[in-house]
Structures are given as C-alpha cells and as structure tokens.
Amino acid sequence: MEVYPAIDLMGGKAVRLYKGRREKVRVYGEPVEIAGRFAELVDKIHIVDLDGAFEGFPRNLDVVREIIEETGLRVQFGGGLRSYEAIAKAYEIGVENAIIGTKALDLRFLERITEEFEGITVSLDSRNGRIAVRGWLESGMPVREAYETLKPYVDRFIYTSVERDGTLTGIEEIERFWQSGEFIYAGGVSSAEDVRKLAKIGFSGVVVGKALYERKLALEELLEVAKCSPSE
C-alpha cells in the first residue's frame, strides 16, 4: 500500500482547507521546503492546486515545477485540469499523473486525453455518496454510478471524502465497490489504524495531509504500517 503525503497549494503557499471550504484555510508554509522534507522518506507526493480547483484552470504550476526540479519527487497533480492544454502543460513540467475531477464526466474529453497521455487519474470527490463537482461546490451523480461510467477509460482513481477532508476525524465508512486497478483514499486520515482499515478494504494507496502537518502522525510510522498492511 502506498502512502502519498499531500501538499495543497493556494497563493503559492502550502495550506489545508476544512471540508473543502475556501474560507476555512490554514497556511503551513513554503511548499518546496515541505516537499523536500517528504522527499527524505518517499519518492512520490500528491499535490492539489486549490486556486485551480476553484477557478477552473491551474494557477500554481510554477510551484509544482519547482518542487519537481528541486526535490526529484514524482508527483500526482490535480486542481483545475479541465482542458487539454492544462493537462498537456502539467505533463510538460514533469507531472507523472494528472488528476481530473469535474471534467472526467465529459467522456469525449476523457477518451481523448487517455489516448494521448499516460497515468490519467480520476478523483471521485464524494459528499454524502454523490460526486462533488466544480471545486466541491455542487453535487452530481452517485459515486458508484460515476465509477461504473468512467472505469472503461481509466484504471487509477482517488476516492476523496469531502466531508472528512482536513477534519482529522478518521476515515469514512466505505465498502469496496471497485473491481481492479489502483484505488486511493483521501480524507480525514488521522491514525495508523485508519491506514490498516483502508488496506483491509482493498485500497491501494492513501493520501495523508493535515495529520502530518499537525504532527498527529509521523510519516515514518505510516510508511511502516502501510508496508505491513498489504491491500487485498
């Protein structure tokens, strides 16, 4: 099971939101410095451009490029990737996996980018069992229906529990509904036991953010737990 430390970007800084709410933001510092610390223990991280998610196009690609160039980290990146040009630019600066959310439900668009780019990842952002779209501001179709619709095109997903994100309240109770491929969890992870539970359910990876920044968890501990908790 993989552990992906998270860096959320807003205004060029590393921040965390509470339940995805733009007005509830806490700044944690310089993202390149934070990424450098993560690079001592992992080789891949999760980055979200929150400005991009809310505005519809990436706003912090220069920061992402600097992280990649300065640390050598592999990066999965999302936030405002709603056009072919934006996704192409992300890959141009060295992103390994472009993460799309809202735009994934445009199947003609999804078919085009999956034919032209490797590693496309779809974020299933869930609020009360339904897809949260457009910067998590609106609700769409049921998550399982979205997965069934999208799985013919991609085999790498991130399930994000919007109501748990940034809360440190523990993971969402969820039963496995996916069949194969990579399926990563994000939202509310606050203990090593959460990671064990996710591995038992069958998640292939976990994104951890606020628990690391608030020093509720040590990355070293999570990596050890993940290593000893193979996904089913």
Contacts in CASP RR format, 6 or more apart in sequence:
PFRMAT RR
TARGET T0000
AUTHOR 0000-0000-0000
METHOD contacts of the structure
MODEL  1
MEVYPAIDLMGGKAVRLYKGRREKVRVYGEPVEIAGRFAELVDKIHIVDL
DGAFEGFPRNLDVVREIIEETGLRVQFGGGLRSYEAIAKAYEIGVENAII
GTKALDLRFLERITEEFEGITVSLDSRNGRIAVRGWLESGMPVREAYETL
KPYVDRFIYTSVERDGTLTGIEEIERFWQSGEFIYAGGVSSAEDVRKLAK
IGFSGVVVGKALYERKLALEELLEVAKCSPSE
1 195 0 8 1.000
1 198 0 8 1.000
1 199 0 8 1.000
1 203 0 8 1.000
1 204 0 8 1.000
1 205 0 8 1.000
1 206 0 8 1.000
1 226 0 8 1.000
1 227 0 8 1.000
1 229 0 8 1.000
1 230 0 8 1.000
1 231 0 8 1.000
2 44 0 8 1.000
2 184 0 8 1.000
2 204 0 8 1.000
2 205 0 8 1.000
2 206 0 8 1.000
2 226 0 8 1.000
3 42 0 8 1.000
3 195 0 8 1.000
3 205 0 8 1.000
3 206 0 8 1.000
3 208 0 8 1.000
3 219 0 8 1.000
3 222 0 8 1.000
3 223 0 8 1.000
3 226 0 8 1.000
4 42 0 8 1.000
4 44 0 8 1.000
4 45 0 8 1.000
4 46 0 8 1.000
4 76 0 8 1.000
4 184 0 8 1.000
4 205 0 8 1.000
4 206 0 8 1.000
4 207 0 8 1.000
4 208 0 8 1.000
5 38 0 8 1.000
5 42 0 8 1.000
5 45 0 8 1.000
5 46 0 8 1.000
5 207 0 8 1.000
5 208 0 8 1.000
5 209 0 8 1.000
5 212 0 8 1.000
5 219 0 8 1.000
6 45 0 8 1.000
6 46 0 8 1.000
6 47 0 8 1.000
6 48 0 8 1.000
6 186 0 8 1.000
6 207 0 8 1.000
6 208 0 8 1.000
6 209 0 8 1.000
6 212 0 8 1.000
7 14 0 8 1.000
7 31 0 8 1.000
7 34 0 8 1.000
7 35 0 8 1.000
7 38 0 8 1.000
7 45 0 8 1.000
7 46 0 8 1.000
7 47 0 8 1.000
7 48 0 8 1.000
7 67 0 8 1.000
8 14 0 8 1.000
8 15 0 8 1.000
8 16 0 8 1.000
8 17 0 8 1.000
8 47 0 8 1.000
8 48 0 8 1.000
8 50 0 8 1.000
8 209 0 8 1.000
9 15 0 8 1.000
9 31 0 8 1.000
9 47 0 8 1.000
9 48 0 8 1.000
9 49 0 8 1.000
9 50 0 8 1.000
9 51 0 8 1.000
9 60 0 8 1.000
9 63 0 8 1.000
9 64 0 8 1.000
10 25 0 8 1.000
10 27 0 8 1.000
10 50 0 8 1.000
10 51 0 8 1.000
10 60 0 8 1.000
11 51 0 8 1.000
11 59 0 8 1.000
11 60 0 8 1.000
12 31 0 8 1.000
12 60 0 8 1.000
12 63 0 8 1.000
13 27 0 8 1.000
13 28 0 8 1.000
13 29 0 8 1.000
13 30 0 8 1.000
13 31 0 8 1.000
14 27 0 8 1.000
14 28 0 8 1.000
14 29 0 8 1.000
14 30 0 8 1.000
14 31 0 8 1.000
14 34 0 8 1.000
15 25 0 8 1.000
15 26 0 8 1.000
15 27 0 8 1.000
15 28 0 8 1.000
15 50 0 8 1.000
16 25 0 8 1.000
16 26 0 8 1.000
16 28 0 8 1.000
16 166 0 8 1.000
16 209 0 8 1.000
16 210 0 8 1.000
16 213 0 8 1.000
17 24 0 8 1.000
17 25 0 8 1.000
17 50 0 8 1.000
17 165 0 8 1.000
17 166 0 8 1.000
18 24 0 8 1.000
18 25 0 8 1.000
18 26 0 8 1.000
18 165 0 8 1.000
18 166 0 8 1.000
18 167 0 8 1.000
19 162 0 8 1.000
19 163 0 8 1.000
19 164 0 8 1.000
19 165 0 8 1.000
19 166 0 8 1.000
19 167 0 8 1.000
20 136 0 8 1.000
20 162 0 8 1.000
20 165 0 8 1.000
20 166 0 8 1.000
22 50 0 8 1.000
22 54 0 8 1.000
28 34 0 8 1.000
28 213 0 8 1.000
31 47 0 8 1.000
31 63 0 8 1.000
31 67 0 8 1.000
32 63 0 8 1.000
32 66 0 8 1.000
32 67 0 8 1.000
32 70 0 8 1.000
32 71 0 8 1.000
35 45 0 8 1.000
35 67 0 8 1.000
35 70 0 8 1.000
35 71 0 8 1.000
35 73 0 8 1.000
36 70 0 8 1.000
36 71 0 8 1.000
36 73 0 8 1.000
38 45 0 8 1.000
38 71 0 8 1.000
38 73 0 8 1.000
38 219 0 8 1.000
39 71 0 8 1.000
39 72 0 8 1.000
39 73 0 8 1.000
41 219 0 8 1.000
41 220 0 8 1.000
41 223 0 8 1.000
42 73 0 8 1.000
42 219 0 8 1.000
42 223 0 8 1.000
43 73 0 8 1.000
43 74 0 8 1.000
44 73 0 8 1.000
44 74 0 8 1.000
44 75 0 8 1.000
44 76 0 8 1.000
44 96 0 8 1.000
45 67 0 8 1.000
45 73 0 8 1.000
45 74 0 8 1.000
45 75 0 8 1.000
45 76 0 8 1.000
46 75 0 8 1.000
46 76 0 8 1.000
46 186 0 8 1.000
46 207 0 8 1.000
47 64 0 8 1.000
47 67 0 8 1.000
47 75 0 8 1.000
47 76 0 8 1.000
47 77 0 8 1.000
47 78 0 8 1.000
48 77 0 8 1.000
48 78 0 8 1.000
48 79 0 8 1.000
48 99 0 8 1.000
49 58 0 8 1.000
49 59 0 8 1.000
49 60 0 8 1.000
49 61 0 8 1.000
49 64 0 8 1.000
49 77 0 8 1.000
49 78 0 8 1.000
49 79 0 8 1.000
49 80 0 8 1.000
50 79 0 8 1.000
51 58 0 8 1.000
51 59 0 8 1.000
51 60 0 8 1.000
52 58 0 8 1.000
52 59 0 8 1.000
52 60 0 8 1.000
52 79 0 8 1.000
52 80 0 8 1.000
53 78 0 8 1.000
53 79 0 8 1.000
53 80 0 8 1.000
53 135 0 8 1.000
53 136 0 8 1.000
54 135 0 8 1.000
55 80 0 8 1.000
56 79 0 8 1.000
56 80 0 8 1.000
56 82 0 8 1.000
57 80 0 8 1.000
57 82 0 8 1.000
57 83 0 8 1.000
57 86 0 8 1.000
58 78 0 8 1.000
58 79 0 8 1.000
58 80 0 8 1.000
58 81 0 8 1.000
58 86 0 8 1.000
58 89 0 8 1.000
58 90 0 8 1.000
61 89 0 8 1.000
61 90 0 8 1.000
61 93 0 8 1.000
64 75 0 8 1.000
64 77 0 8 1.000
64 90 0 8 1.000
64 93 0 8 1.000
64 95 0 8 1.000
65 93 0 8 1.000
65 94 0 8 1.000
67 73 0 8 1.000
67 75 0 8 1.000
68 75 0 8 1.000
68 93 0 8 1.000
68 94 0 8 1.000
68 95 0 8 1.000
74 96 0 8 1.000
75 94 0 8 1.000
75 95 0 8 1.000
75 96 0 8 1.000
75 97 0 8 1.000
76 95 0 8 1.000
76 96 0 8 1.000
76 97 0 8 1.000
76 99 0 8 1.000
76 121 0 8 1.000
76 158 0 8 1.000
77 90 0 8 1.000
77 95 0 8 1.000
77 97 0 8 1.000
77 98 0 8 1.000
77 99 0 8 1.000
78 90 0 8 1.000
78 98 0 8 1.000
78 99 0 8 1.000
78 100 0 8 1.000
78 123 0 8 1.000
79 99 0 8 1.000
80 86 0 8 1.000
81 87 0 8 1.000
81 90 0 8 1.000
81 98 0 8 1.000
81 99 0 8 1.000
81 100 0 8 1.000
81 101 0 8 1.000
81 103 0 8 1.000
82 100 0 8 1.000
82 102 0 8 1.000
82 103 0 8 1.000
83 103 0 8 1.000
84 109 0 8 1.000
84 112 0 8 1.000
84 113 0 8 1.000
87 98 0 8 1.000
87 100 0 8 1.000
87 113 0 8 1.000
87 117 0 8 1.000
87 120 0 8 1.000
88 117 0 8 1.000
90 98 0 8 1.000
91 98 0 8 1.000
91 117 0 8 1.000
96 119 0 8 1.000
97 119 0 8 1.000
97 120 0 8 1.000
97 121 0 8 1.000
97 156 0 8 1.000
98 113 0 8 1.000
98 117 0 8 1.000
98 119 0 8 1.000
98 120 0 8 1.000
98 121 0 8 1.000
99 121 0 8 1.000
99 122 0 8 1.000
99 123 0 8 1.000
99 158 0 8 1.000
100 110 0 8 1.000
100 113 0 8 1.000
100 120 0 8 1.000
100 121 0 8 1.000
100 122 0 8 1.000
100 123 0 8 1.000
101 122 0 8 1.000
101 123 0 8 1.000
101 124 0 8 1.000
101 125 0 8 1.000
101 133 0 8 1.000
102 133 0 8 1.000
102 134 0 8 1.000
102 135 0 8 1.000
103 109 0 8 1.000
103 110 0 8 1.000
104 110 0 8 1.000
104 122 0 8 1.000
104 123 0 8 1.000
104 146 0 8 1.000
104 150 0 8 1.000
104 154 0 8 1.000
105 131 0 8 1.000
105 133 0 8 1.000
105 141 0 8 1.000
105 146 0 8 1.000
105 149 0 8 1.000
105 150 0 8 1.000
107 149 0 8 1.000
107 153 0 8 1.000
110 120 0 8 1.000
110 122 0 8 1.000
110 150 0 8 1.000
110 153 0 8 1.000
110 154 0 8 1.000
111 153 0 8 1.000
113 120 0 8 1.000
114 120 0 8 1.000
114 153 0 8 1.000
114 154 0 8 1.000
119 156 0 8 1.000
120 154 0 8 1.000
120 156 0 8 1.000
121 154 0 8 1.000
121 156 0 8 1.000
121 157 0 8 1.000
121 158 0 8 1.000
121 182 0 8 1.000
122 150 0 8 1.000
122 154 0 8 1.000
122 156 0 8 1.000
122 157 0 8 1.000
122 158 0 8 1.000
123 157 0 8 1.000
123 158 0 8 1.000
123 160 0 8 1.000
124 131 0 8 1.000
124 143 0 8 1.000
124 146 0 8 1.000
124 147 0 8 1.000
124 157 0 8 1.000
124 158 0 8 1.000
124 159 0 8 1.000
124 160 0 8 1.000
125 131 0 8 1.000
125 132 0 8 1.000
125 133 0 8 1.000
125 136 0 8 1.000
125 160 0 8 1.000
125 162 0 8 1.000
126 132 0 8 1.000
126 143 0 8 1.000
126 159 0 8 1.000
126 160 0 8 1.000
126 161 0 8 1.000
126 162 0 8 1.000
126 172 0 8 1.000
127 136 0 8 1.000
127 139 0 8 1.000
127 162 0 8 1.000
127 163 0 8 1.000
128 139 0 8 1.000
128 163 0 8 1.000
129 142 0 8 1.000
129 143 0 8 1.000
130 139 0 8 1.000
130 140 0 8 1.000
130 141 0 8 1.000
130 142 0 8 1.000
130 143 0 8 1.000
131 139 0 8 1.000
131 140 0 8 1.000
131 141 0 8 1.000
131 142 0 8 1.000
131 143 0 8 1.000
131 146 0 8 1.000
132 138 0 8 1.000
132 139 0 8 1.000
132 140 0 8 1.000
132 162 0 8 1.000
133 139 0 8 1.000
133 140 0 8 1.000
136 162 0 8 1.000
141 149 0 8 1.000
143 159 0 8 1.000
144 177 0 8 1.000
147 157 0 8 1.000
147 177 0 8 1.000
147 178 0 8 1.000
150 157 0 8 1.000
151 178 0 8 1.000
151 179 0 8 1.000
155 180 0 8 1.000
155 181 0 8 1.000
155 182 0 8 1.000
156 181 0 8 1.000
156 182 0 8 1.000
156 184 0 8 1.000
157 178 0 8 1.000
157 181 0 8 1.000
157 182 0 8 1.000
157 183 0 8 1.000
157 184 0 8 1.000
158 184 0 8 1.000
158 185 0 8 1.000
158 186 0 8 1.000
158 207 0 8 1.000
159 174 0 8 1.000
159 183 0 8 1.000
159 184 0 8 1.000
159 185 0 8 1.000
159 186 0 8 1.000
159 203 0 8 1.000
160 186 0 8 1.000
160 187 0 8 1.000
160 207 0 8 1.000
161 171 0 8 1.000
161 172 0 8 1.000
161 174 0 8 1.000
161 185 0 8 1.000
161 186 0 8 1.000
161 187 0 8 1.000
161 188 0 8 1.000
163 172 0 8 1.000
164 170 0 8 1.000
164 171 0 8 1.000
164 172 0 8 1.000
164 187 0 8 1.000
164 188 0 8 1.000
165 186 0 8 1.000
165 187 0 8 1.000
165 188 0 8 1.000
166 187 0 8 1.000
166 188 0 8 1.000
166 209 0 8 1.000
166 210 0 8 1.000
167 187 0 8 1.000
167 188 0 8 1.000
167 210 0 8 1.000
168 188 0 8 1.000
168 190 0 8 1.000
168 210 0 8 1.000
168 211 0 8 1.000
168 214 0 8 1.000
168 216 0 8 1.000
169 188 0 8 1.000
169 190 0 8 1.000
170 187 0 8 1.000
170 188 0 8 1.000
170 189 0 8 1.000
170 190 0 8 1.000
170 191 0 8 1.000
170 194 0 8 1.000
171 185 0 8 1.000
171 187 0 8 1.000
171 188 0 8 1.000
171 189 0 8 1.000
171 194 0 8 1.000
171 197 0 8 1.000
171 198 0 8 1.000
172 187 0 8 1.000
172 188 0 8 1.000
174 185 0 8 1.000
174 201 0 8 1.000
175 201 0 8 1.000
176 201 0 8 1.000
176 202 0 8 1.000
181 204 0 8 1.000
182 204 0 8 1.000
182 205 0 8 1.000
183 202 0 8 1.000
183 203 0 8 1.000
183 204 0 8 1.000
183 205 0 8 1.000
184 203 0 8 1.000
184 204 0 8 1.000
184 205 0 8 1.000
184 206 0 8 1.000
184 207 0 8 1.000
185 198 0 8 1.000
185 203 0 8 1.000
185 205 0 8 1.000
185 206 0 8 1.000
185 207 0 8 1.000
186 206 0 8 1.000
186 207 0 8 1.000
187 207 0 8 1.000
188 194 0 8 1.000
188 210 0 8 1.000
188 211 0 8 1.000
189 195 0 8 1.000
189 198 0 8 1.000
189 206 0 8 1.000
189 207 0 8 1.000
189 208 0 8 1.000
189 209 0 8 1.000
189 211 0 8 1.000
189 217 0 8 1.000
190 211 0 8 1.000
190 216 0 8 1.000
190 217 0 8 1.000
191 211 0 8 1.000
191 216 0 8 1.000
191 217 0 8 1.000
192 217 0 8 1.000
192 221 0 8 1.000
192 222 0 8 1.000
192 225 0 8 1.000
194 206 0 8 1.000
195 206 0 8 1.000
195 222 0 8 1.000
195 225 0 8 1.000
195 226 0 8 1.000
195 229 0 8 1.000
196 225 0 8 1.000
196 229 0 8 1.000
198 205 0 8 1.000
198 206 0 8 1.000
199 226 0 8 1.000
199 229 0 8 1.000
199 230 0 8 1.000
199 231 0 8 1.000
199 232 0 8 1.000
200 229 0 8 1.000
200 232 0 8 1.000
201 232 0 8 1.000
202 231 0 8 1.000
202 232 0 8 1.000
203 231 0 8 1.000
204 231 0 8 1.000
205 226 0 8 1.000
205 231 0 8 1.000
206 222 0 8 1.000
206 226 0 8 1.000
208 217 0 8 1.000
208 219 0 8 1.000
208 222 0 8 1.000
210 216 0 8 1.000
211 217 0 8 1.000
212 219 0 8 1.000
END
